[in-house]
């Protein structure tokens, strides 16, 4: 079964994104919308907040925004 609660690693990544200027919004169902700042550009990124999302999130941020998390 997947983990249901947010891990420390996910919280740290989301805090780092906020520090970099990304806007992180969470809706009621737990889905995160990450909106890049105007200077970075790129698409809005949508993810769930579990540990299984960490590797794809790191890979996608490198690909879409050229940012290493």
C-alpha positions as CSV (number, residue, x, y, z in Angstrom):
1,X,0.0,0.0,0.0
2,X,1.3,3.5,-0.8
3,X,2.0,5.9,2.0
4,X,-0.8,8.2,2.8
5,X,1.0,10.9,4.8
6,X,3.4,13.4,3.5
7,X,7.0,12.5,4.1
8,X,9.8,14.8,5.3
9,X,11.6,14.5,2.0
10,X,8.5,15.8,0.1
11,X,8.0,18.7,2.5
12,X,11.7,19.7,2.0
13,X,11.3,19.6,-1.8
14,X,8.2,21.8,-1.7
15,X,9.9,24.2,0.7
16,X,12.9,24.4,-1.6
17,X,10.5,25.1,-4.6
18,X,8.8,27.9,-2.6
19,X,12.2,29.4,-1.8
20,X,13.1,29.3,-5.5
21,X,10.0,31.4,-6.3
22,X,7.6,28.6,-7.4
23,X,4.0,28.9,-6.2
24,X,2.9,25.6,-4.6
25,X,-0.9,25.1,-4.2
26,X,-2.6,22.1,-2.6
27,X,-6.2,21.3,-3.3
28,X,-8.6,19.3,-1.1
29,X,-7.8,15.9,-2.6
30,X,-4.1,16.4,-1.9
31,X,-3.0,17.2,-5.5
32,X,-0.2,19.8,-5.7
33,X,-0.1,22.4,-8.5
34,X,3.4,23.9,-8.8
35,X,3.4,27.1,-10.8
36,X,6.8,28.3,-12.0
37,X,7.9,32.0,-11.6
38,X,7.8,34.2,-14.7
39,X,11.6,34.2,-15.1
40,X,11.8,30.4,-15.3
41,X,8.9,29.8,-17.6
42,X,7.6,26.3,-18.5
43,X,4.3,24.5,-17.8
44,X,2.4,24.2,-14.6
45,X,3.4,21.0,-12.9
46,X,0.9,18.7,-11.1
47,X,1.8,15.9,-8.7
48,X,0.6,14.0,-5.7
49,X,2.6,14.4,-2.5
50,X,3.9,10.9,-1.8
51,X,7.3,9.5,-1.8
52,X,6.8,7.7,-5.1
53,X,6.5,11.1,-6.7
54,X,10.0,12.2,-5.7
55,X,12.1,10.6,-8.5
56,X,9.7,11.6,-11.3
57,X,9.5,15.2,-9.8
58,X,13.3,15.5,-9.8
59,X,13.6,14.2,-13.3
60,X,10.8,16.4,-14.6
61,X,12.1,19.6,-13.0
62,X,15.5,19.0,-14.6
63,X,13.8,18.5,-18.0
64,X,11.2,21.2,-17.9
65,X,12.8,24.0,-15.8
66,X,16.6,23.0,-15.8
67,X,16.5,23.0,-12.0
68,X,18.2,20.2,-10.0
69,X,16.4,19.4,-6.8
